[in-house]
Amino acid sequence: MVSLKGHFWTLMPPLGRAWRRPAAPPGEAWQASLIDPIVGPVQLTGRFHAPDQARDAVVLVHGLGGCCESPGMRSAAAAAESAELASLRLNLRGADLRGVDYYHAGLVADLEAALASPELARFEHVFLLGFSLGGHVALRLACQSPPPRLAAVAAVCSPLDLHLTQEAIDHGVEAALYRVYLLHYLKQIYAGVAARRAVPTPVERVRTIRTLREWDDLVVTPRFGFADALDYYERMSVGPVLSRLAVPALLIAAMHDPMVPAATLVPWLKQTPARLTVRWVEDGGHMGFPPRIDLGLGLPGGGTSLESQVLTWLRRA
Protein backbone atom coordinates (compact mmCIF):
# COMPACT_ATOMS: atom_id res chain seq x y z
CA MET A 1 0.00 0.00 0.00
CA VAL A 2 1.41 3.39 -1.04
CA SER A 3 1.70 5.97 1.73
CA LEU A 4 -0.36 9.15 1.73
CA LYS A 5 2.91 10.99 1.12
CA GLY A 6 3.17 9.38 -2.31
CA HIS A 7 -0.35 10.40 -3.29
CA PHE A 8 0.19 13.91 -1.97
CA TRP A 9 3.31 14.51 -4.05
CA THR A 10 1.72 12.88 -7.10
CA LEU A 11 -1.42 15.01 -7.01
CA MET A 12 -0.54 18.37 -5.48
CA PRO A 13 2.31 19.61 -7.74
CA PRO A 14 0.33 18.93 -10.96
CA LEU A 15 -2.71 20.65 -9.51
CA GLY A 16 -0.57 23.64 -8.62
CA ARG A 17 0.99 23.73 -12.08
CA ALA A 18 -2.43 23.47 -13.70
CA TRP A 19 -3.52 26.50 -11.69
CA ARG A 20 -0.36 28.41 -12.58
CA ARG A 21 1.18 27.06 -15.77
CA PRO A 22 4.99 26.86 -15.55
CA ALA A 23 6.85 29.36 -17.69
CA ALA A 24 8.81 27.88 -20.57
CA PRO A 25 11.07 29.39 -23.22
CA PRO A 26 8.90 30.22 -26.25
CA GLY A 27 11.03 28.35 -28.73
CA GLU A 28 9.80 27.58 -32.19
CA ALA A 29 7.63 24.90 -33.72
CA TRP A 30 9.69 21.82 -34.59
CA GLN A 31 8.89 19.07 -37.05
CA ALA A 32 10.55 15.91 -38.30
CA SER A 33 9.36 12.93 -40.26
CA LEU A 34 10.18 9.25 -40.43
CA ILE A 35 8.97 6.26 -42.40
CA ASP A 36 7.23 3.60 -40.34
CA PRO A 37 7.34 0.14 -41.95
CA ILE A 38 3.58 -0.35 -41.42
CA VAL A 39 1.84 3.03 -41.61
CA GLY A 40 4.34 4.84 -43.83
CA PRO A 41 5.20 8.54 -43.28
CA VAL A 42 4.88 9.70 -39.67
CA GLN A 43 5.32 13.33 -38.68
CA LEU A 44 6.68 14.31 -35.30
CA THR A 45 6.22 17.71 -33.70
CA GLY A 46 7.51 19.62 -30.71
CA ARG A 47 9.04 22.88 -29.49
CA PHE A 48 12.71 23.75 -29.95
CA HIS A 49 14.62 26.47 -28.13
CA ALA A 50 18.35 27.24 -28.39
CA PRO A 51 19.99 30.01 -26.35
CA ASP A 52 22.71 31.74 -28.34
CA GLN A 53 25.46 30.40 -26.08
CA ALA A 54 24.24 26.78 -26.02
CA ARG A 55 26.84 24.17 -26.95
CA ASP A 56 24.85 21.11 -25.83
CA ALA A 57 21.20 20.10 -26.22
CA VAL A 58 18.68 17.94 -24.38
CA VAL A 59 15.68 16.15 -25.85
CA LEU A 60 12.79 16.06 -23.37
CA VAL A 61 10.35 13.14 -23.59
CA HIS A 62 6.92 13.17 -21.91
CA GLY A 63 5.12 10.37 -20.12
CA LEU A 64 2.03 8.31 -20.94
CA GLY A 65 -0.80 10.61 -21.98
CA GLY A 66 1.45 13.68 -21.93
CA CYS A 67 2.75 16.02 -24.61
CA CYS A 68 5.36 18.71 -25.16
CA GLU A 69 3.21 21.22 -23.27
CA SER A 70 2.86 19.09 -20.13
CA PRO A 71 3.86 21.08 -17.03
CA GLY A 72 6.89 18.91 -16.29
CA MET A 73 8.16 19.33 -19.84
CA ARG A 74 7.79 23.10 -19.62
CA SER A 75 9.62 23.22 -16.28
CA ALA A 76 12.47 21.12 -17.67
CA ALA A 77 12.77 23.39 -20.72
CA ALA A 78 13.01 26.42 -18.43
CA ALA A 79 15.73 24.67 -16.40
CA ALA A 80 17.58 23.86 -19.63
CA GLU A 81 17.49 27.51 -20.68
CA SER A 82 18.89 28.55 -17.29
CA ALA A 83 21.68 26.00 -17.77
CA GLU A 84 22.45 27.40 -21.26
CA LEU A 85 21.26 24.19 -22.88
CA ALA A 86 19.19 23.97 -26.04
CA SER A 87 16.03 21.94 -25.55
CA LEU A 88 13.68 20.00 -27.79
CA ARG A 89 10.34 19.20 -26.18
CA LEU A 90 9.31 16.19 -28.24
CA ASN A 91 5.79 14.98 -28.88
CA LEU A 92 5.88 11.22 -29.31
CA ARG A 93 3.80 10.22 -32.33
CA GLY A 94 0.15 11.04 -31.83
CA ALA A 95 0.64 13.02 -28.62
CA ASP A 96 -0.21 16.29 -30.39
CA LEU A 97 -3.59 14.77 -31.40
CA ARG A 98 -2.75 15.47 -35.05
CA GLY A 99 -0.87 12.32 -36.00
CA VAL A 100 -1.59 9.18 -38.00
CA ASP A 101 -0.07 6.84 -35.44
CA TYR A 102 0.45 6.32 -31.70
CA TYR A 103 3.36 5.28 -29.50
CA HIS A 104 4.22 2.58 -26.98
CA ALA A 105 6.77 2.22 -24.17
CA GLY A 106 9.47 0.61 -26.30
CA LEU A 107 9.17 2.55 -29.56
CA VAL A 108 12.57 4.22 -29.98
CA ALA A 109 12.19 5.31 -33.61
CA ASP A 110 10.76 8.69 -32.59
CA LEU A 111 13.78 9.42 -30.41
CA GLU A 112 16.16 8.36 -33.18
CA ALA A 113 14.42 10.73 -35.60
CA ALA A 114 14.62 13.59 -33.10
CA LEU A 115 18.31 13.03 -32.41
CA ALA A 116 19.00 12.99 -36.16
CA SER A 117 17.12 16.23 -36.86
CA PRO A 118 19.03 19.15 -38.42
CA GLU A 119 18.23 21.42 -35.48
CA LEU A 120 20.43 19.29 -33.21
CA ALA A 121 23.29 18.77 -35.66
CA ARG A 122 25.41 21.68 -34.44
CA PHE A 123 25.59 20.70 -30.78
CA GLU A 124 28.62 18.99 -29.27
CA HIS A 125 26.61 16.69 -27.00
CA VAL A 126 22.96 15.66 -27.02
CA PHE A 127 21.20 14.19 -23.99
CA LEU A 128 17.84 12.53 -23.35
CA LEU A 129 15.69 13.33 -20.32
CA GLY A 130 12.53 11.27 -20.14
CA PHE A 131 9.67 11.39 -17.67
CA SER A 132 7.76 8.23 -16.68
CA LEU A 133 7.12 6.28 -19.92
CA GLY A 134 9.38 8.75 -21.75
CA GLY A 135 12.24 7.72 -19.50
CA HIS A 136 11.57 4.07 -20.27
CA VAL A 137 11.81 4.77 -24.01
CA ALA A 138 15.05 6.73 -23.45
CA LEU A 139 16.58 3.85 -21.50
CA ARG A 140 15.49 1.40 -24.22
CA LEU A 141 17.36 3.42 -26.83
CA ALA A 142 20.45 3.60 -24.62
CA CYS A 143 20.38 -0.20 -24.29
CA GLN A 144 20.06 -0.88 -28.01
CA SER A 145 22.24 0.88 -30.58
CA PRO A 146 22.15 4.54 -29.58
CA PRO A 147 23.35 7.14 -32.09
CA PRO A 148 26.98 8.17 -31.52
CA ARG A 149 25.86 11.72 -30.66
CA LEU A 150 23.87 10.57 -27.62
CA ALA A 151 26.09 11.32 -24.62
CA ALA A 152 23.90 10.35 -21.63
CA VAL A 153 20.28 9.73 -20.60
CA ALA A 154 18.16 10.34 -17.52
CA ALA A 155 14.82 8.83 -16.54
CA VAL A 156 12.53 10.23 -13.84
CA CYS A 157 9.86 8.00 -12.23
CA SER A 158 10.19 5.54 -15.11
CA PRO A 159 9.08 1.90 -15.10
CA LEU A 160 11.55 -0.90 -15.67
CA ASP A 161 9.05 -3.75 -15.81
CA LEU A 162 5.98 -2.98 -17.92
CA HIS A 163 3.95 -5.94 -16.65
CA LEU A 164 4.49 -5.20 -12.96
CA THR A 165 3.72 -1.53 -13.56
CA GLN A 166 0.55 -2.35 -15.50
CA GLU A 167 -0.66 -4.56 -12.65
CA ALA A 168 0.10 -1.85 -10.09
CA ILE A 169 -1.97 0.71 -12.00
CA ASP A 170 -4.80 -1.64 -12.98
CA HIS A 171 -5.44 -3.21 -9.59
CA GLY A 172 -6.72 -1.61 -6.42
CA VAL A 173 -8.92 1.31 -5.59
CA GLU A 174 -5.90 3.53 -4.88
CA ALA A 175 -4.80 3.58 -8.50
CA ALA A 176 -8.24 4.10 -10.04
CA LEU A 177 -7.88 7.87 -10.40
CA TYR A 178 -4.51 7.56 -12.16
CA ARG A 179 -5.82 4.83 -14.47
CA VAL A 180 -8.84 6.90 -15.53
CA TYR A 181 -6.62 9.93 -16.14
CA LEU A 182 -4.18 8.01 -18.36
CA LEU A 183 -6.85 6.23 -20.38
CA HIS A 184 -8.73 9.47 -20.98
CA TYR A 185 -5.77 10.97 -22.84
CA LEU A 186 -4.82 7.75 -24.59
CA LYS A 187 -8.33 7.45 -26.00
CA GLN A 188 -8.12 11.00 -27.31
CA ILE A 189 -4.94 10.11 -29.19
CA TYR A 190 -6.55 6.98 -30.62
CA ALA A 191 -9.67 8.83 -31.75
CA GLY A 192 -7.48 11.38 -33.54
CA VAL A 193 -5.61 8.64 -35.37
CA ALA A 194 -8.86 6.87 -36.26
CA ALA A 195 -10.13 10.07 -37.89
CA ARG A 196 -7.23 9.91 -40.35
CA ARG A 197 -6.72 6.22 -41.12
CA ALA A 198 -7.99 2.73 -40.43
CA VAL A 199 -7.25 1.46 -36.91
CA PRO A 200 -7.10 -2.12 -35.61
CA THR A 201 -9.94 -1.82 -33.08
CA PRO A 202 -13.13 0.24 -33.53
CA VAL A 203 -13.13 3.51 -31.62
CA GLU A 204 -16.45 2.55 -30.01
CA ARG A 205 -14.81 -0.52 -28.48
CA VAL A 206 -11.74 1.41 -27.34
CA ARG A 207 -13.97 3.93 -25.55
CA THR A 208 -15.12 1.09 -23.25
CA ILE A 209 -11.58 0.16 -22.16
CA ARG A 210 -11.15 0.37 -18.40
CA THR A 211 -7.62 -0.97 -17.80
CA LEU A 212 -4.13 -0.54 -19.24
CA ARG A 213 -4.07 -4.29 -19.91
CA GLU A 214 -7.10 -3.89 -22.16
CA TRP A 215 -5.47 -0.95 -23.90
CA ASP A 216 -2.32 -2.93 -24.58
CA ASP A 217 -4.28 -5.97 -25.78
CA LEU A 218 -6.68 -4.08 -28.05
CA VAL A 219 -4.60 -1.12 -29.22
CA VAL A 220 -0.84 -1.68 -28.85
CA THR A 221 -0.71 -5.41 -29.62
CA PRO A 222 -2.48 -5.47 -33.04
CA ARG A 223 -0.80 -2.29 -34.29
CA PHE A 224 2.77 -3.30 -33.48
CA GLY A 225 2.60 -7.04 -34.09
CA PHE A 226 2.88 -8.43 -30.58
CA ALA A 227 1.17 -11.73 -29.76
CA ASP A 228 -0.63 -10.14 -26.81
CA ALA A 229 -0.01 -7.68 -24.01
CA LEU A 230 2.22 -10.10 -22.11
CA ASP A 231 4.37 -10.54 -25.20
CA TYR A 232 4.63 -6.74 -25.48
CA TYR A 233 5.66 -6.41 -21.84
CA GLU A 234 8.25 -9.18 -22.09
CA ARG A 235 9.84 -7.92 -25.30
CA MET A 236 9.83 -4.20 -24.52
CA SER A 237 10.56 -3.94 -20.78
CA VAL A 238 13.94 -2.33 -20.25
CA GLY A 239 14.69 -3.98 -16.90
CA PRO A 240 16.03 -7.24 -18.35
CA VAL A 241 18.42 -5.42 -20.72
CA LEU A 242 19.84 -2.71 -18.43
CA SER A 243 23.23 -4.43 -18.50
CA ARG A 244 23.47 -3.38 -22.17
CA LEU A 245 23.52 0.34 -21.41
CA ALA A 246 25.87 1.94 -23.93
CA VAL A 247 25.97 5.42 -22.34
CA PRO A 248 25.82 6.74 -18.76
CA ALA A 249 22.27 6.73 -17.41
CA LEU A 250 20.54 8.18 -14.35
CA LEU A 251 17.33 6.85 -12.81
CA ILE A 252 15.44 8.97 -10.28
CA ALA A 253 12.84 6.91 -8.39
CA ALA A 254 10.37 7.95 -5.68
CA MET A 255 10.07 5.61 -2.73
CA HIS A 256 6.31 6.25 -2.51
CA ASP A 257 5.44 6.45 -6.22
CA PRO A 258 1.85 5.13 -6.55
CA MET A 259 2.10 4.55 -10.32
CA VAL A 260 5.58 3.03 -10.54
CA PRO A 261 5.90 1.46 -7.08
CA ALA A 262 9.36 0.78 -5.70
CA ALA A 263 8.57 -2.94 -5.63
CA THR A 264 8.35 -2.97 -9.44
CA LEU A 265 11.88 -1.53 -9.74
CA VAL A 266 13.82 -3.34 -7.03
CA PRO A 267 14.07 -6.74 -8.80
CA TRP A 268 15.98 -5.12 -11.68
CA LEU A 269 18.26 -3.02 -9.49
CA LYS A 270 19.73 -5.73 -7.26
CA GLN A 271 22.83 -5.69 -9.44
CA THR A 272 23.06 -2.16 -10.78
CA PRO A 273 24.94 -1.93 -14.08
CA ALA A 274 28.15 0.09 -13.98
CA ARG A 275 26.73 2.76 -16.29
CA LEU A 276 23.53 3.24 -14.27
CA THR A 277 23.27 5.69 -11.37
CA VAL A 278 20.14 5.29 -9.21
CA ARG A 279 18.81 7.80 -6.72
CA TRP A 280 15.80 7.11 -4.49
CA VAL A 281 13.77 10.09 -3.29
CA GLU A 282 11.86 9.89 0.00
CA ASP A 283 9.74 13.05 -0.41
CA GLY A 284 8.03 12.60 -3.74
CA GLY A 285 5.38 10.78 -5.72
CA HIS A 286 4.93 10.08 -9.40
CA MET A 287 6.45 13.06 -11.19
CA GLY A 288 5.84 15.28 -8.19
CA PHE A 289 8.60 16.51 -5.87
CA PRO A 290 9.34 19.40 -3.50
CA PRO A 291 10.50 22.51 -5.37
CA ARG A 292 13.90 22.24 -3.67
CA ILE A 293 15.42 18.83 -3.22
CA ASP A 294 18.88 17.26 -2.87
CA LEU A 295 19.25 14.17 -5.07
CA GLY A 296 22.55 13.25 -3.45
CA LEU A 297 24.46 13.50 -6.71
CA GLY A 298 27.32 15.44 -5.15
CA LEU A 299 26.80 18.38 -7.49
CA PRO A 300 27.09 22.11 -6.84
CA GLY A 301 23.62 23.44 -6.27
CA GLY A 302 22.33 20.30 -4.57
CA GLY A 303 19.05 21.37 -3.02
CA THR A 304 17.83 23.19 -6.11
CA SER A 305 15.15 21.85 -8.44
CA LEU A 306 15.19 18.24 -9.54
CA GLU A 307 15.40 19.26 -13.21
CA SER A 308 18.43 21.48 -12.63
CA GLN A 309 20.34 18.74 -10.83
CA VAL A 310 19.50 16.13 -13.46
CA LEU A 311 20.65 18.43 -16.27
CA THR A 312 23.90 19.13 -14.43
CA TRP A 313 24.47 15.39 -13.99
CA LEU A 314 23.88 14.78 -17.70
CA ARG A 315 26.50 17.33 -18.69
CA ARG A 316 29.05 15.84 -16.30
CA ALA A 317 28.29 12.18 -16.95
Solvent accessible surface area in square Angstrom, and as a share of the most:
residue,aa,sasa,rsa
1,M,220,0.98
2,V,29,0.17
3,S,43,0.28
4,L,153,0.76
5,K,73,0.31
6,G,0,0.00
7,H,29,0.13
8,F,103,0.43
9,W,49,0.17
10,T,9,0.05
11,L,62,0.31
12,M,94,0.42
13,P,24,0.15
14,P,47,0.30
15,L,109,0.54
16,G,41,0.40
17,R,58,0.21
18,A,80,0.62
19,W,228,0.80
20,R,203,0.74
21,R,143,0.52
22,P,22,0.14
23,A,84,0.65
24,A,23,0.18
25,P,7,0.04
26,P,104,0.65
27,G,25,0.24
28,E,100,0.45
29,A,79,0.61
30,W,4,0.01
31,Q,103,0.46
32,A,19,0.15
33,S,81,0.52
34,L,25,0.12
35,I,130,0.66
36,D,11,0.05
37,P,133,0.83
38,I,115,0.58
39,V,33,0.19
40,G,18,0.17
41,P,99,0.62
42,V,3,0.02
43,Q,101,0.45
44,L,1,0.01
45,T,12,0.07
46,G,5,0.05
47,R,72,0.26
48,F,16,0.07
49,H,37,0.17
50,A,28,0.22
51,P,16,0.10
52,D,145,0.75
53,Q,98,0.44
54,A,6,0.05
55,R,152,0.56
56,D,14,0.07
57,A,0,0.00
58,V,0,0.00
59,V,0,0.00
60,L,0,0.00
61,V,0,0.00
62,H,2,0.01
63,G,14,0.14
64,L,42,0.21
65,G,12,0.12
66,G,17,0.16
67,C,40,0.24
68,C,9,0.05
69,E,55,0.25
70,S,28,0.18
71,P,43,0.27
72,G,16,0.15
73,M,3,0.01
74,R,32,0.12
75,S,28,0.18
76,A,0,0.00
77,A,0,0.00
78,A,32,0.25
79,A,14,0.11
80,A,0,0.00
81,E,71,0.32
82,S,98,0.63
83,A,35,0.27
84,E,83,0.37
85,L,1,0.00
86,A,0,0.00
87,S,3,0.02
88,L,0,0.00
89,R,9,0.03
90,L,0,0.00
91,N,9,0.05
92,L,2,0.01
93,R,3,0.01
94,G,3,0.03
95,A,8,0.06
96,D,32,0.17
97,L,80,0.40
98,R,150,0.55
99,G,12,0.11
100,V,47,0.27
101,D,0,0.00
102,Y,4,0.01
103,Y,13,0.05
104,H,11,0.05
105,A,3,0.02
106,G,6,0.06
107,L,27,0.13
108,V,17,0.10
109,A,33,0.26
110,D,1,0.00
111,L,0,0.00
112,E,67,0.30
113,A,18,0.14
114,A,0,0.00
115,L,4,0.02
116,A,86,0.66
117,S,5,0.03
118,P,113,0.71
119,E,56,0.25
120,L,0,0.00
121,A,71,0.55
122,R,150,0.55
123,F,7,0.03
124,E,101,0.45
125,H,85,0.38
126,V,0,0.00
127,F,5,0.02
128,L,0,0.00
129,L,1,0.01
130,G,0,0.00
131,F,11,0.05
132,S,15,0.10
133,L,15,0.08
134,G,0,0.00
135,G,0,0.00
136,H,0,0.00
137,V,1,0.00
138,A,0,0.00
139,L,1,0.00
140,R,23,0.09
141,L,0,0.00
142,A,0,0.00
143,C,6,0.03
144,Q,80,0.36
145,S,94,0.61
146,P,25,0.16
147,P,36,0.22
148,P,139,0.88
149,R,80,0.29
150,L,6,0.03
151,A,32,0.25
152,A,1,0.01
153,V,0,0.00
154,A,0,0.00
155,A,0,0.00
156,V,0,0.00
157,C,2,0.01
158,S,0,0.00
159,P,9,0.06
160,L,0,0.00
161,D,18,0.09
162,L,16,0.08
163,H,58,0.26
164,L,65,0.32
165,T,12,0.07
166,Q,11,0.05
167,E,61,0.27
168,A,27,0.21
169,I,8,0.04
170,D,13,0.07
171,H,118,0.53
172,G,51,0.49
173,V,139,0.80
174,E,70,0.31
175,A,5,0.04
176,A,33,0.25
177,L,108,0.54
178,Y,12,0.05
179,R,35,0.13
180,V,99,0.57
181,Y,124,0.47
182,L,9,0.05
183,L,7,0.04
184,H,96,0.43
185,Y,82,0.31
186,L,6,0.03
187,K,39,0.16
188,Q,75,0.33
189,I,8,0.04
190,Y,0,0.00
191,A,38,0.30
192,G,13,0.13
193,V,1,0.01
194,A,28,0.21
195,A,87,0.67
196,R,111,0.40
197,R,62,0.23
198,A,91,0.71
199,V,34,0.19
200,P,58,0.36
201,T,13,0.07
202,P,86,0.54
203,V,26,0.15
204,E,116,0.52
205,R,99,0.36
206,V,1,0.01
207,R,139,0.51
208,T,68,0.40
209,I,1,0.00
210,R,151,0.55
211,T,38,0.22
212,L,14,0.07
213,R,79,0.29
214,E,50,0.23
215,W,13,0.05
216,D,14,0.07
217,D,50,0.26
218,L,48,0.24
219,V,0,0.00
220,V,3,0.02
221,T,13,0.07
222,P,66,0.41
223,R,14,0.05
224,F,32,0.13
225,G,58,0.56
226,F,16,0.06
227,A,87,0.67
228,D,58,0.30
229,A,0,0.00
230,L,75,0.37
231,D,30,0.16
232,Y,9,0.04
233,Y,6,0.02
234,E,140,0.63
235,R,123,0.45
236,M,31,0.14
237,S,7,0.05
238,V,0,0.00
239,G,5,0.05
240,P,72,0.45
241,V,20,0.11
242,L,5,0.02
243,S,96,0.62
244,R,157,0.57
245,L,7,0.03
246,A,43,0.34
247,V,15,0.09
248,P,41,0.26
249,A,0,0.00
250,L,0,0.00
251,L,1,0.00
252,I,0,0.00
253,A,1,0.01
254,A,1,0.01
255,M,83,0.37
256,H,43,0.19
257,D,2,0.01
258,P,7,0.05
259,M,17,0.08
260,V,5,0.03
261,P,26,0.16
262,A,21,0.16
263,A,79,0.61
264,T,9,0.05
265,L,3,0.01
266,V,68,0.39
267,P,64,0.40
268,W,81,0.28
269,L,23,0.11
270,K,156,0.66
271,Q,166,0.74
272,T,63,0.37
273,P,23,0.14
274,A,113,0.88
275,R,127,0.46
276,L,11,0.05
277,T,37,0.21
278,V,25,0.14
279,R,80,0.29
280,W,89,0.31
281,V,9,0.05
282,E,91,0.41
283,D,64,0.33
284,G,0,0.00
285,G,0,0.00
286,H,15,0.07
287,M,41,0.18
288,G,0,0.00
289,F,27,0.11
290,P,26,0.16
291,P,113,0.71
292,R,169,0.62
293,I,20,0.10
294,D,94,0.49
295,L,9,0.04
296,G,45,0.44
297,L,23,0.11
298,G,78,0.75
299,L,28,0.14
300,P,96,0.60
301,G,43,0.41
302,G,36,0.35
303,G,18,0.17
304,T,43,0.25
305,S,35,0.23
306,L,11,0.06
307,E,31,0.14
308,S,42,0.27
309,Q,5,0.02
310,V,0,0.00
311,L,1,0.00
312,T,41,0.24
313,W,30,0.11
314,L,2,0.01
315,R,100,0.37
316,R,158,0.58
317,A,60,0.46
